[in-house]
Amino acid sequence: MRSHYKLLILIIEFHFLKYCIYLEAKSENLKIKFGERLRTLRIERNLSQEKLAALAETDKSWISEVELAKRDIQLTSIGKLADALEISLKELLDFDF
């Protein structure tokens, strides 16, 4: 009977680990898609990373890291980017992931 519980625990742990990996991949995909969307909108408005950074009260390296999905981003920062691009949050976040 105990071996059945051990097997059940192993199966649960395995599925939990798979789910954690899935969530991490989903999160990484979200960062990639957001970065692509930000870059597209910035280029459509003929803004350099430096100009967008100035408008969003940040620096060029931060914009670059967001566009390359190398940085997590806070909600307040997303709001500043939307304001700097003169668009709604809905428009900035209008992408599939």
Secondary structure, DSSP 8 states (H G I E B T S, - for coil): -HHHHHHHHHHHHHHHHHHHHHHHHHHHHHHHHHHHHHHHHHHHTT--HHHHHHHTTS-HHHHHHHHTT-S---HHHHHHHHHHHT--HHHHT----
